[in-house]
Amino acid sequence: MKHMKRITVLLAEDFMLLREGLRALLANEADIDVVGEAETGRQAVRLATKLSPDVVVMDISMPLLNGLEATRQIHRACPSAKVLILSAHGDKAFVEQAVTLGAAGYVTKQTASEVLSKAIRKVHGGETAFDAGFSPYSSVGSGTGPAGTEPFNLTIGKLSSREMEVIQLIAEGSANKQIAAELGISIKTVEKHRGNLMQKLNIHETAGLTRYAITVGIVSETIQTADWKSGKHLPL
């Protein structure tokens, strides 16, 4: 009998224990093969480009590059890879934004043990996969941003890939000089992106940009950025 080709999967999740749990869960599936693991969004993009997996299981709140922007970059660089968001965020606005940026499905971590393998098979087969009750097309305007701003699922769509990278690094506490070094751009260019962000989002101080980034899931309050900057983990 001819062997069926296994579905190759890249796991992108920053918490090691959860990532190990997901790998163990999928190891029980005869038709699914975990071929790589990423603990930052940047690493997820790099590995997706290198490995060309069938499916990328992507968390949203990832260090250095959030899962939404990583999804957009993977969709552009490796369009054959289907991105399945696996997140603790249950707001429909997150679902719509993920779909807008190229995700093929969205399931919550609370339901992962029951639906993850089925969702992987569905998106690999060209279908969409969403937790019950999620509709990626009915939540326009449902999310709310910081006071005085548009709903976040509308405003976040205005940001370019570079602006998404910059606002995440701002929210993680990086100074302009550090951002410039991380992204390989000039400090003047960082300042220009910072100004554009404030104008687009109608936010006029760094603290407001940080609050916005947390509200929309670009960064998580639980991410310990000091560990990443100290070199305790390899970002790439």
N, CA, C and O of each residue as an XYZ file, in Angstrom:
944
protein
N       0.847     -1.200      0.000
C       0.000      0.000      0.000
C       0.883      1.251      0.000
O       1.861      1.332      0.743
N       0.535      2.194     -0.819
C       1.308      3.418     -0.896
C       1.102      4.257      0.350
O      -0.028      4.474      0.788
N       2.205      4.729      0.915
C       2.114      5.529      2.132
C       1.566      6.918      1.818
O       1.948      7.542      0.828
N       0.663      7.389      2.679
C       0.099      8.726      2.532
C       1.129      9.763      2.986
O       1.792      9.576      4.006
N       1.261     10.838      2.240
C       2.186     11.903      2.615
C       1.704     12.581      3.893
O       0.543     12.973      4.005
N       2.606     12.709      4.843
C       2.239     13.313      6.117
C       2.196     14.830      5.999
O       2.927     15.425      5.207
N       1.337     15.440      6.790
C       1.210     16.892      6.821
C       2.345     17.453      7.662
O       2.459     17.127      8.843
N       3.187     18.296      7.067
C       4.304     18.873      7.817
C       3.849     20.148      8.525
O       3.165     20.989      7.941
N       4.242     20.275      9.792
C       3.760     21.366     10.638
C       4.925     22.068     11.323
O       5.844     21.425     11.830
N       4.873     23.390     11.328
C       5.793     24.212     12.101
C       5.021     24.789     13.282
O       3.974     25.406     13.089
N       5.522     24.598     14.503
C       4.893     25.135     15.703
C       5.564     26.452     16.088
O       6.776     26.488     16.301
N       4.795     27.521     16.177
C       5.318     28.826     16.584
C       4.624     29.242     17.883
O       3.487     29.714     17.871
N       5.319     29.061     18.986
C       4.774     29.317     20.327
C       5.949     29.648     21.245
O       6.928     28.904     21.296
N       5.852     30.768     21.974
C       7.010     31.191     22.753
C       7.159     30.466     24.091
O       8.264     30.413     24.631
N       6.087     29.911     24.633
C       6.199     29.214     25.914
C       6.580     27.753     25.675
O       5.831     26.991     25.065
N       7.747     27.387     26.165
C       8.315     26.075     25.870
C       7.413     24.936     26.324
O       7.239     23.966     25.586
N       6.832     25.029     27.525
C       6.015     23.928     28.038
C       4.787     23.706     27.162
O       4.407     22.566     26.893
N       4.173     24.793     26.720
C       3.008     24.651     25.844
C       3.426     24.087     24.495
O       2.734     23.244     23.924
N       4.567     24.559     23.988
C       5.056     24.051     22.704
C       5.325     22.549     22.781
O       5.003     21.802     21.858
N       5.918     22.118     23.893
C       6.184     20.693     24.076
C       4.881     19.908     24.163
O       4.779     18.793     23.652
N       3.880     20.508     24.820
C       2.585     19.847     24.913
C       1.918     19.695     23.562
O       1.319     18.660     23.272
N       2.020     20.730     22.730
C       1.451     20.663     21.393
C       2.156     19.607     20.555
O       1.518     18.853     19.820
N       3.483     19.561     20.673
C       4.242     18.559     19.919
C       3.842     17.150     20.347
O       3.676     16.265     19.508
N       3.687     16.946     21.654
C       3.285     15.629     22.154
C       1.883     15.270     21.688
O       1.604     14.116     21.362
N       0.999     16.267     21.659
C      -0.374     16.042     21.200
C      -0.385     15.594     19.743
O      -1.092     14.652     19.383
N       0.401     16.272     18.906
C       0.411     15.960     17.477
C       1.201     14.689     17.162
O       1.018     14.088     16.103
N       2.074     14.283     18.077
C       2.848     13.053     17.864
C       1.942     11.825     17.823
O       2.328     10.778     17.303
N       0.745     11.958     18.368
C      -0.210     10.842     18.362
C      -0.955     10.710     17.041
O      -1.699      9.752     16.834
N      -0.751     11.683     16.142
C      -1.463     11.683     14.864
C      -0.575     11.075     13.779
O       0.509     11.589     13.506
N      -1.024      9.997     13.169
C      -0.205      9.266     12.198
C       0.070     10.056     10.931
O       1.039      9.776     10.226
N      -0.771     11.045     10.631
C      -0.625     11.772      9.370
C      -0.029     13.166      9.543
O      -0.010     13.949      8.593
N       0.459     13.489     10.749
C       1.002     14.826     11.020
C       2.433     14.702     11.528
O       2.729     13.877     12.392
N       3.320     15.537     10.977
C       4.732     15.484     11.344
C       5.216     16.901     11.685
O       5.244     17.771     10.815
N       5.596     17.133     12.950
C       6.140     18.428     13.360
C       7.591     18.515     12.882
O       8.446     17.761     13.347
N       7.865     19.430     11.958
C       9.202     19.506     11.352
C      10.039     20.653     11.899
O      11.225     20.757     11.586
N       9.439     21.511     12.709
C      10.195     22.630     13.263
C       9.422     23.330     14.356
O       8.202     23.204     14.456
N      10.159     24.080     15.186
C       9.561     24.840     16.276
C      10.196     26.219     16.340
O      11.406     26.364     16.161
N       9.374     27.230     16.596
C       9.857     28.601     16.689
C       9.371     29.213     17.994
O       8.241     28.979     18.424
N      10.247     30.007     18.620
C       9.858     30.650     19.872
C       9.767     32.165     19.744
O       9.491     32.848     20.730
N       9.993     32.701     18.552
C       9.737     34.111     18.268
C       9.092     34.211     16.893
O       9.184     33.292     16.079
N       8.439     35.340     16.649
C       7.841     35.539     15.334
C       8.868     35.586     14.227
O       8.623     35.074     13.135
N      10.016     36.190     14.489
C      11.067     36.271     13.479
C      11.567     34.877     13.110
O      11.782     34.570     11.938
N      11.744     34.053     14.117
C      12.199     32.686     13.863
C      11.153     31.914     13.076
O      11.496     31.097     12.222
N       9.880     32.165     13.355
C       8.808     31.483     12.626
C       8.857     31.819     11.143
O       8.708     30.931     10.303
N       9.065     33.097     10.808
C       9.144     33.505      9.408
C      10.347     32.848      8.736
O      10.250     32.344      7.618
N      11.479     32.863      9.434
C      12.699     32.285      8.855
C      12.535     30.787      8.616
O      12.898     30.285      7.553
N      11.987     30.067      9.606
C      11.844     28.618      9.470
C      10.782     28.248      8.433
O      10.935     27.262      7.711
N       9.717     29.030      8.359
C       8.688     28.760      7.353
C       9.268     28.888      5.954
O       8.965     28.085      5.072
N      10.111     29.912      5.754
C      10.741     30.117      4.456
C      11.720     28.989      4.144
O      11.828     28.545      3.001
N      12.430     28.531      5.174
C      13.432     27.484      4.977
C      12.806     26.106      4.802
O      13.239     25.341      3.940
N      11.793     25.773      5.606
C      11.241     24.422      5.653
C      10.028     24.219      4.745
O       9.695     23.085      4.400
N       9.367     25.311      4.359
C       8.133     25.237      3.559
C       7.145     24.211      4.120
O       6.763     23.277      3.414
N       6.729     24.371      5.371
C       5.781     23.417      5.946
C       4.406     23.547      5.305
O       4.078     24.573      4.708
N       3.613     22.497      5.439
C       2.243     22.570      4.930
C       1.405     23.523      5.778
O       0.592     24.284      5.253
N       1.613     23.472      7.095
C       0.819     24.268      8.030
C       1.735     24.878      9.088
O       2.635     24.212      9.600
N       1.497     26.155      9.410
C       2.172     26.810     10.530
C       1.142     27.066     11.611
O       0.170     27.785     11.381
N       1.339     26.490     12.785
C       0.462     26.743     13.933
C       1.071     27.918     14.690
O       2.164     27.802     15.243
N       0.366     29.053     14.716
C       0.951     30.327     15.133
C       0.230     30.961     16.317
O      -0.978     31.196     16.268
N       0.986     31.238     17.386
C       0.458     32.040     18.483
C       0.457     33.509     18.054
O       1.213     33.889     17.160
N      -0.380     34.336     18.680
C      -0.404     35.756     18.342
C       0.642     36.534     19.129
O       1.413     37.298     18.547
N       0.675     36.348     20.445
C       1.579     37.128     21.297
C       2.954     36.478     21.339
O       3.243     35.658     22.211
N       3.802     36.861     20.378
C       5.148     36.300     20.263
C       6.180     37.412     20.440
O       5.934     38.543     20.023
N       7.336     37.113     21.054
C       8.378     38.133     21.217
C       9.005     38.530     19.881
O       9.010     37.753     18.926
N       9.533     39.751     19.836
C      10.288     40.305     18.707
C       9.446     40.555     17.463
O       9.618     41.576     16.798
N       8.549     39.650     17.144
C       7.625     39.849     16.026
C       6.351     39.088     16.357
O       6.374     37.867     16.517
N       5.230     39.816     16.459
C       3.984     39.171     16.869
C       3.444     38.244     15.786
O       3.827     38.333     14.620
N       2.545     37.353     16.200
C       2.027     36.343     15.295
C       1.220     36.884     14.138
O       1.196     36.276     13.068
N       0.556     38.019     14.328
C      -0.213     38.608     13.233
C       0.711     39.071     12.114
O       0.474     38.780     10.941
N       1.769     39.797     12.485
C       2.706     40.265     11.472
C       3.500     39.101     10.889
O       3.800     39.093      9.695
N       3.844     38.120     11.720
C       4.539     36.929     11.208
C       3.664     36.206     10.190
O       4.159     35.691      9.187
N       2.362     36.171     10.456
C       1.423     35.558      9.502
C       1.457     36.288      8.174
O       1.517     35.660      7.117
N       1.419     37.610      8.222
C       1.461     38.394      6.987
C       2.748     38.120      6.204
O       2.714     37.958      4.984
N       3.879     38.070      6.911
C       5.154     37.858      6.230
C       5.281     36.438      5.676
O       5.841     36.241      4.597
N       4.767     35.456      6.406
C       4.795     34.071      5.917
C       3.886     33.928      4.697
O       4.231     33.248      3.730
N       2.732     34.572      4.751
C       1.791     34.502      3.633
C       2.426     35.047      2.355
O       2.164     34.551      1.260
N       3.263     36.070      2.510
C       3.933     36.660      1.345
C       5.112     35.808      0.882
O       5.289     35.573     -0.313
N       5.917     35.346      1.846
C       7.168     34.646      1.501
C       6.953     33.184      1.148
O       7.701     32.620      0.349
N       5.935     32.567      1.737
C       5.703     31.135      1.536
C       4.199     30.895      1.398
O       3.589     30.303      2.289
N       3.594     31.342      0.299
C       2.135     31.290      0.161
C       1.546     29.888      0.201
O       0.347     29.735      0.435
N       2.360     28.861     -0.024
C       1.833     27.497      0.027
C       1.584     27.030      1.459
O       0.831     26.081      1.681
N       2.213     27.692      2.431
C       2.026     27.314      3.834
C       0.730     27.916      4.366
O       0.495     29.116      4.224
N      -0.096     27.098      4.968
C      -1.332     27.579      5.565
C      -1.068     27.933      7.025
O      -0.493     27.133      7.763
N      -1.482     29.121      7.442
C      -1.274     29.546      8.822
C      -2.550     29.329      9.626
O      -3.620     29.823      9.269
N      -2.416     28.583     10.712
C      -3.519     28.333     11.637
C      -3.184     29.027     12.950
O      -2.231     28.649     13.631
N      -3.962     30.036     13.302
C      -3.719     30.758     14.546
C      -4.222     29.933     15.726
O      -5.346     29.430     15.714
N      -3.377     29.802     16.741
C      -3.745     29.147     17.991
C      -3.468     30.150     19.097
O      -2.310     30.391     19.437
N      -4.509     30.736     19.658
C      -4.315     31.879     20.550
C      -5.210     31.815     21.774
O      -6.252     31.159     21.776
N      -4.775     32.520     22.822
C      -5.600     32.663     24.018
C      -6.650     33.749     23.811
O      -7.628     33.811     24.558
N      -6.462     34.605     22.809
C      -7.411     35.683     22.529
C      -8.669     35.117     21.873
O      -8.592     34.427     20.857
N      -9.828     35.415     22.463
C     -11.070     34.884     21.933
C     -11.974     35.917     21.287
O     -13.090     35.589     20.884
N     -11.517     37.159     21.178
C     -12.325     38.225     20.588
C     -12.421     38.028     19.074
O     -11.423     37.734     18.415
N     -13.608     38.190     18.539
C     -13.803     38.009     17.095
C     -12.972     38.986     16.271
O     -12.633     38.705     15.121
N     -12.642     40.140     16.864
C     -11.836     41.108     16.126
C     -10.449     40.560     15.826
O      -9.876     40.858     14.777
N      -9.906     39.762     16.737
C      -8.621     39.126     16.470
C      -8.752     38.143     15.308
O      -7.858     38.031     14.469
N      -9.873     37.438     15.272
C     -10.103     36.469     14.200
C     -10.115     37.168     12.855
O      -9.459     36.724     11.912
N     -10.855     38.256     12.763
C     -10.949     38.961     11.488
C      -9.597     39.501     11.053
O      -9.233     39.413      9.880
N      -8.846     40.067     12.016
C      -7.551     40.624     11.639
C      -6.608     39.530     11.152
O      -5.867     39.724     10.188
N      -6.639     38.374     11.828
C      -5.787     37.252     11.419
C      -6.124     36.813      9.994
O      -5.226     36.550      9.194
N      -7.407     36.736      9.683
C      -7.834     36.334      8.337
C      -7.403     37.384      7.305
O      -6.953     37.041      6.212
N      -7.544     38.653      7.660
C      -7.139     39.731      6.766
C      -5.665     39.635      6.406
O      -5.270     39.953      5.285
N      -4.853     39.195      7.362
C      -3.407     39.123      7.151
C      -2.956     37.781      6.593
O      -1.759     37.559      6.412
N      -3.905     36.878      6.317
C      -3.547     35.659      5.606
C      -3.776     34.344      6.319
O      -3.468     33.291      5.761
N      -4.310     34.364      7.541
C      -4.543     33.105      8.257
C      -5.684     32.321      7.634
O      -6.660     32.902      7.159
N      -5.560     31.011      7.639
C      -6.594     30.135      7.087
C      -7.527     29.594      8.159
O      -8.548     28.980      7.850
N      -7.178     29.823      9.411
C      -8.013     29.326     10.495
C      -7.613     29.930     11.820
O      -6.548     30.535     11.943
N      -8.482     29.763     12.827
C      -8.247     30.369     14.139
C      -8.938     29.520     15.187
O     -10.160     29.377     15.178
N      -8.148     28.957     16.090
C      -8.713     28.196     17.202
C      -8.086     28.700     18.493
O      -6.967     29.213     18.482
N      -8.793     28.559     19.596
C      -8.279     29.028     20.877
C      -7.520     27.915     21.587
O      -7.747     26.730     21.345
N      -6.617     28.325     22.467
C      -5.825     27.357     23.220
C      -6.703     26.504     24.134
O      -6.361     25.367     24.461
N      -7.824     27.064     24.532
C      -8.730     26.318     25.407
C      -9.305     25.087     24.725
O      -9.656     24.115     25.393
N      -9.405     25.119     23.392
C      -9.997     23.990     22.662
C      -8.954     23.158     21.923
O      -9.299     22.211     21.216
N      -7.677     23.511     22.085
C      -6.617     22.901     21.275
C      -6.580     21.382     21.372
O      -6.427     20.700     20.359
N      -6.718     20.850     22.580
C      -6.593     19.399     22.742
C      -7.674     18.645     21.988
O      -7.495     17.477     21.643
N      -8.795     19.306     21.730
C      -9.921     18.645     21.074
C      -9.941     18.869     19.560
O     -10.347     17.984     18.806
N      -9.506     20.045     19.118
C      -9.741     20.395     17.717
C      -8.487     20.644     16.882
O      -8.591     20.771     15.662
N      -7.308     20.716     17.499
C      -6.126     21.156     16.752
C      -5.812     20.265     15.557
O      -5.630     20.768     14.448
N      -5.745     18.957     15.762
C      -5.377     18.068     14.655
C      -6.409     18.137     13.531
O      -6.048     18.120     12.354
N      -7.675     18.214     13.887
C      -8.725     18.324     12.866
C      -8.595     19.641     12.097
O      -8.762     19.674     10.878
N      -8.292     20.731     12.825
C      -8.138     22.037     12.184
C      -6.942     22.035     11.238
O      -7.008     22.618     10.156
N      -5.857     21.389     11.632
C      -4.673     21.294     10.772
C      -5.031     20.585      9.469
O      -4.643     21.031      8.390
N      -5.767     19.490      9.570
C      -6.157     18.739      8.373
C      -7.051     19.584      7.463
O      -6.928     19.537      6.239
N      -7.946     20.353      8.074
C      -8.870     21.157      7.281
C      -8.143     22.250      6.499
O      -8.373     22.411      5.300
N      -7.272     22.995      7.167
C      -6.593     24.076      6.449
C      -5.617     23.511      5.415
O      -5.416     24.111      4.358
N      -5.019     22.374      5.713
C      -4.132     21.737      4.740
C      -4.912     21.312      3.501
O      -4.385     21.324      2.389
N      -6.164     20.938      3.704
C      -7.005     20.512      2.583
C      -7.655     21.654      1.832
O      -8.463     21.426      0.931
N      -7.310     22.892      2.196
C      -7.845     24.037      1.476
C      -9.104     24.631      2.072
O      -9.680     25.562      1.511
N      -9.539     24.096      3.213
C     -10.708     24.645      3.888
C     -10.263     25.655      4.935
O      -9.067     25.856      5.147
N     -11.236     26.293      5.590
C     -10.952     27.150      6.727
C     -11.349     26.407      7.996
O     -12.162     25.483      7.958
N     -10.770     26.816      9.114
C     -11.046     26.140     10.376
C     -11.149     27.169     11.496
O     -10.183     27.866     11.807
N     -12.326     27.253     12.093
C     -12.550     28.215     13.169
C     -13.297     27.554     14.318
O     -14.125     26.666     14.116
N     -12.986     28.008     15.527
C     -13.748     27.547     16.682
C     -15.219     27.898     16.498
O     -15.550     28.876     15.828
N     -16.083     27.111     17.085
C     -17.525     27.356     16.998
C     -17.841     28.770     17.490
O     -17.366     29.191     18.545
N     -18.641     29.487     16.722
C     -19.037     30.835     17.118
C     -18.202     31.927     16.490
O     -18.589     33.096     16.511
N     -17.052     31.559     15.928
C     -16.215     32.555     15.263
C     -16.652     32.705     13.814
O     -16.830     31.714     13.106
N     -16.824     33.949     13.376
C     -17.097     34.220     11.972
C     -16.178     35.348     11.523
O     -16.364     36.491     11.939
N     -15.200     35.052     10.692
C     -14.228     36.074     10.315
C     -14.788     37.200      9.466
O     -14.092     38.176      9.184
N     -16.029     37.070      9.062
C     -16.571     38.083      8.167
C     -17.670     38.931      8.812
O     -18.264     39.776      8.143
N     -17.950     38.718     10.098
C     -19.080     39.429     10.701
C     -18.672     40.336     11.847
O     -19.531     40.873     12.546
N     -17.352     40.517     12.051
C     -16.923     41.240     13.244
C     -16.325     42.607     12.946
O     -15.625     43.169     13.788
N     -16.591     43.158     11.750
C     -16.030     44.462     11.430
C     -16.462     45.483     12.470
O     -17.653     45.664     12.727
N     -15.470     46.151     13.070
C     -15.775     47.185     14.051
C     -16.060     46.650     15.428
O     -16.444     47.428     16.301
N     -15.896     45.356     15.679
C     -16.298     44.801     16.972
C     -15.278     45.038     18.063
O     -15.644     45.166     19.231
N     -13.989     45.100     17.705
C     -12.972     45.310     18.721
C     -12.864     46.785     19.049
O     -13.127     47.625     18.189
N     -12.482     47.119     20.271
C     -12.340     48.503     20.657
C     -10.912     48.797     21.018
O     -10.292     48.055     21.779
N     -10.387     49.867     20.483
C      -9.028     50.265     20.781
C      -8.990     51.186     21.978
O     -10.009     51.377     22.641
N      -7.819     51.771     22.273
C      -7.698     52.718     23.365
C      -8.626     53.901     23.165
O      -9.076     54.166     22.050
N      -8.913     54.613     24.248
C      -9.845     55.734     24.188
C      -9.449     56.717     23.098
O      -8.286     57.105     22.987
N     -10.428     57.113     22.294
C     -10.183     58.102     21.255
C      -9.681     57.521     19.947
O      -9.342     58.273     19.033
N      -9.625     56.193     19.834
C      -9.134     55.582     18.600
C     -10.254     54.797     17.941
O     -11.299     54.552     18.544
N     -10.021     54.406     16.697
C     -10.959     53.539     15.989
C     -10.900     52.135     16.582
O      -9.953     51.805     17.297
N     -11.912     51.299     16.290
C     -11.811     49.883     16.674
C     -10.508     49.299     16.167
O     -10.101     49.570     15.037
N      -9.841     48.485     17.010
C      -8.475     48.099     16.665
C      -8.372     47.212     15.451
O      -7.333     47.205     14.790
N      -9.419     46.455     15.127
C      -9.289     45.599     13.949
C      -9.345     46.413     12.661
O      -9.043     45.899     11.584
N      -9.731     47.682     12.772
C      -9.661     48.564     11.615
C      -8.321     49.291     11.571
O      -7.683     49.350     10.521
N      -7.892     49.846     12.706
C      -6.665     50.633     12.715
C      -5.430     49.785     12.468
O      -4.504     50.244     11.799
N      -5.383     48.572     12.979
C      -4.183     47.755     12.823
C      -3.941     47.421     11.355
O      -2.802     47.207     10.942
N      -5.009     47.378     10.574
C      -4.870     47.090      9.158
C      -4.203     48.215      8.382
O      -3.771     48.018      7.246
N      -4.117     49.399      8.991
C      -3.474     50.534      8.340
C      -1.954     50.477      8.465
O      -1.246     51.186      7.750
N      -1.453     49.647      9.360
C      -0.024     49.636      9.642
C       0.731     48.765      8.650
O       0.290     47.668      8.305
N       1.868     49.264      8.197
C       2.734     48.481      7.320
C       3.484     47.434      8.131
O       3.471     47.466      9.361
N       4.131     46.515      7.443
C       4.921     45.495      8.134
C       5.992     46.139      9.002
O       6.191     45.721     10.142
N       6.685     47.145      8.484
C       7.737     47.804      9.257
C       7.164     48.520     10.472
O       7.760     48.493     11.549
N       6.010     49.161     10.305
C       5.388     49.853     11.442
C       4.961     48.862     12.518
O       5.055     49.164     13.708
N       4.497     47.691     12.117
C       4.156     46.651     13.091
C       5.390     46.203     13.856
O       5.320     45.960     15.061
N       6.522     46.093     13.166
C       7.769     45.711     13.829
C       8.208     46.794     14.809
O       8.633     46.497     15.926
N       8.102     48.045     14.384
C       8.549     49.154     15.226
C       7.677     49.290     16.466
O       8.202     49.450     17.568
N       6.363     49.231     16.312
C       5.497     49.419     17.472
C       5.684     48.281     18.482
O       5.568     48.497     19.689
N       5.971     47.078     17.993
C       6.212     45.984     18.929
C       7.480     46.232     19.736
O       7.492     46.033     20.951
N       8.542     46.664     19.071
C       9.796     46.910     19.777
C       9.662     48.086     20.741
O      10.260     48.076     21.817
N       8.879     49.098     20.363
C       8.600     50.207     21.286
C       7.907     49.677     22.532
O       8.294     50.000     23.655
N       6.878     48.860     22.323
C       6.102     48.324     23.445
C       6.919     47.379     24.317
O       6.637     47.230     25.506
N       7.925     46.744     23.737
C       8.790     45.853     24.506
C       9.906     46.614     25.219
O      10.768     46.015     25.862
N       9.878     47.948     25.094
C      10.797     48.765     25.866
C      12.086     49.160     25.181
O      12.990     49.676     25.839
N      12.202     48.938     23.893
C      13.431     49.278     23.168
C      13.488     50.770     22.849
O      12.484     51.374     22.473
N      14.659     51.347     23.002
C      14.877     52.740     22.619
C      15.105     52.812     21.111
O      15.330     51.792     20.459
N      15.043     54.027     20.563
C      15.209     54.197     19.112
C      16.497     53.575     18.602
O      16.507     52.949     17.543
N      17.580     53.742     19.342
C      18.874     53.195     18.927
C      18.828     51.675     18.858
O      19.375     51.072     17.935
N      18.171     51.056     19.843
C      18.048     49.593     19.856
C      17.167     49.107     18.713
O      17.463     48.091     18.084
N      16.085     49.831     18.445
C      15.193     49.465     17.347
C      15.928     49.544     16.016
O      15.795     48.665     15.164
N      16.700     50.601     15.852
C      17.461     50.782     14.614
C      18.424     49.617     14.398
O      18.547     49.100     13.288
N      19.105     49.209     15.473
C      20.063     48.106     15.372
C      19.353     46.789     15.078
O      19.836     45.993     14.273
N      18.221     46.555     15.717
C      17.475     45.307     15.542
C      16.957     45.170     14.116
O      16.981     44.080     13.546
N      16.490     46.271     13.541
C      15.867     46.225     12.214
C      16.820     46.596     11.083
O      16.465     46.490      9.909
N      18.018     47.028     11.431
C      18.983     47.386     10.400
C      18.617     48.655      9.647
O      18.844     48.756      8.441
N      18.048     49.629     10.364
C      17.668     50.908      9.766
C      18.276     52.038     10.590
O      18.824     51.791     11.664
N      18.187     53.270     10.103
C      18.761     54.400     10.822
C      17.837     54.869     11.938
O      16.634     54.609     11.917
N      18.418     55.566     12.911
C      17.614     56.124     14.000
C      16.605     57.117     13.443
O      15.472     57.193     13.919
N      17.017     57.880     12.430
C      16.109     58.848     11.815
C      14.895     58.144     11.204
O      13.773     58.644     11.285
N      15.129     56.987     10.598
C      14.018     56.222     10.011
C      13.096     55.693     11.107
O      11.877     55.680     10.938
N      13.667     55.259     12.221
C      12.855     54.810     13.360
C      11.967     55.951     13.844
O      10.779     55.755     14.102
N      12.542     57.136     13.965
C      11.772     58.298     14.426
C      10.631     58.613     13.461
O       9.540     58.998     13.881
N      10.891     58.446     12.168
C       9.844     58.682     11.174
C       8.720     57.672     11.318
O       7.545     58.032     11.247
N       9.078     56.390     11.524
C       8.051     55.366     11.716
C       7.254     55.639     12.991
O       6.035     55.467     13.014
N       7.942     56.064     14.048
C       7.254     56.368     15.304
C       6.233     57.493     15.098
O       5.113     57.433     15.606
N       6.640     58.517     14.344
C       5.725     59.616     14.057
C       4.536     59.178     13.221
O       3.407     59.604     13.462
N       4.793     58.325     12.239
C       3.705     57.808     11.404
C       2.721     56.984     12.221
O       1.510     57.062     12.015
N       3.247     56.196     13.148
C       2.390     55.383     14.013
C       1.465     56.269     14.843
O       0.263     56.019     14.931
N       2.030     57.290     15.439
C       1.219     58.189     16.268
C       0.138     58.877     15.459
O      -0.983     59.060     15.932
N       0.484     59.264     14.216
C      -0.495     59.928     13.365
C      -1.600     58.964     12.930
O      -2.780     59.307     12.995
N      -1.226     57.767     12.489
C      -2.205     56.804     12.012
C      -3.149     56.349     13.126
O      -4.342     56.150     12.899
N      -2.599     56.187     14.331
C      -3.389     55.648     15.431
C      -3.994     56.731     16.314
O      -4.733     56.434     17.252
N      -3.675     58.001     16.009
C      -4.152     59.120     16.821
C      -3.744     58.939     18.287
O      -4.533     59.153     19.208
N      -2.501     58.544     18.464
C      -1.911     58.362     19.786
C      -0.636     59.196     19.815
O       0.161     59.155     18.878
N      -0.448     59.957     20.900
C       0.613     60.953     20.851
C       1.673     60.821     21.945
O       2.405     61.773     22.216
N       1.756     59.644     22.576
C       2.843     59.416     23.518
C       3.208     57.939     23.506
O       2.396     57.089     23.142
N       4.442     57.643     23.908
C       4.942     56.274     23.870
C       4.099     55.339     24.728
O       3.834     54.201     24.338
N       3.681     55.815     25.890
C       2.858     54.977     26.776
C       1.568     54.562     26.084
O       1.086     53.444     26.268
N       1.014     55.472     25.286
C      -0.206     55.152     24.552
C       0.032     54.097     23.492
O      -0.804     53.216     23.291
N       1.176     54.178     22.805
C       1.518     53.157     21.815
C       1.672     51.790     22.483
O       1.261     50.768     21.932
N       2.264     51.784     23.665
C       2.440     50.525     24.393
C       1.096     49.947     24.802
O       0.857     48.750     24.642
N       0.213     50.795     25.333
C      -1.123     50.314     25.715
C      -1.862     49.758     24.506
O      -2.518     48.721     24.593
N      -1.753     50.449     23.381
C      -2.400     49.990     22.150
C      -1.864     48.627     21.741
O      -2.637     47.726     21.416
N      -0.542     48.470     21.757
C       0.081     47.208     21.345
C      -0.383     46.048     22.212
O      -0.577     44.937     21.719
N      -0.562     46.307     23.506
C      -1.056     45.259     24.410
C      -2.524     44.963     24.123
O      -2.936     43.803     24.102
N      -3.316     46.020     23.901
C      -4.751     45.861     23.652
C      -5.025     45.007     22.421
O      -5.920     44.162     22.436
N      -4.259     45.225     21.356
C      -4.531     44.509     20.109
C      -3.771     43.197     19.995
O      -3.886     42.506     18.983
N      -2.995     42.841     21.017
C      -2.314     41.555     21.008
C      -0.980     41.548     20.285
O      -0.412     40.483     20.046
N      -0.464     42.736     19.929
C       0.850     42.786     19.296
C       1.910     42.309     20.277
O       2.848     41.611     19.894
N       1.761     42.684     21.538
C       2.639     42.177     22.591
C       1.784     41.688     23.741
O       0.628     42.086     23.886
N       2.360     40.825     24.552
C       1.680     40.317     25.736
C       2.355     40.876     26.965
O       3.578     41.008     27.002
N       1.568     41.206     27.974
C       2.133     41.702     29.235
C       2.988     40.634     29.910
O       3.799     40.955     30.780
N       2.821     39.375     29.524
C       3.542     38.290     30.194
C       4.904     38.006     29.568
O       5.704     37.264     30.138
N       5.178     38.600     28.383
C       6.464     38.355     27.736
C       7.574     39.050     28.518
O       7.510     40.256     28.755
N       8.573     38.299     28.913
C       9.687     38.849     29.667
C      10.772     39.285     28.692
O      11.673     38.510     28.370
N      10.684     40.518     28.225
C      11.590     40.980     27.180
C      13.029     41.023     27.648
O      13.939     40.902     26.828
N      13.262     41.191     28.932
C      14.638     41.265     29.422
C      15.395     39.983     29.118
O      16.591     40.025     28.830
N      14.709     38.835     29.178
C      15.352     37.560     28.895
C      15.807     37.501     27.443
O      16.894     37.007     27.143
N      14.953     38.018     26.530
C      15.316     37.968     25.110
C      16.499     38.885     24.823
O      17.393     38.533     24.053
N      16.501     40.060     25.445
C      17.572     41.018     25.170
C      18.879     40.607     25.836
O      19.952     41.004     25.383
N      18.803     39.807     26.923
C      20.014     39.423     27.629
C      20.745     38.280     26.960
O      21.870     37.946     27.333
N      20.086     37.665     25.946
C      20.733     36.584     25.227
C      20.484     35.224     25.830
O      21.143     34.259     25.442
N      19.539     35.103     26.787
C      19.252     33.798     27.384
C      18.557     32.886     26.379
O      18.582     31.663     26.525
N      17.944     33.470     25.373
C      17.287     32.701     24.329
C      17.858     33.142     22.985
O      18.313     34.277     22.843
N      17.835     32.272     22.032
C      18.283     32.629     20.686
C      17.088     33.112     19.884
O      16.172     32.324     19.647
N      17.050     34.368     19.454
C      15.898     34.870     18.714
C      15.809     34.363     17.300
O      14.724     34.376     16.719
N      16.896     33.918     16.725
C      16.863     33.470     15.328
C      17.463     32.092     15.184
O      17.520     31.555     14.078
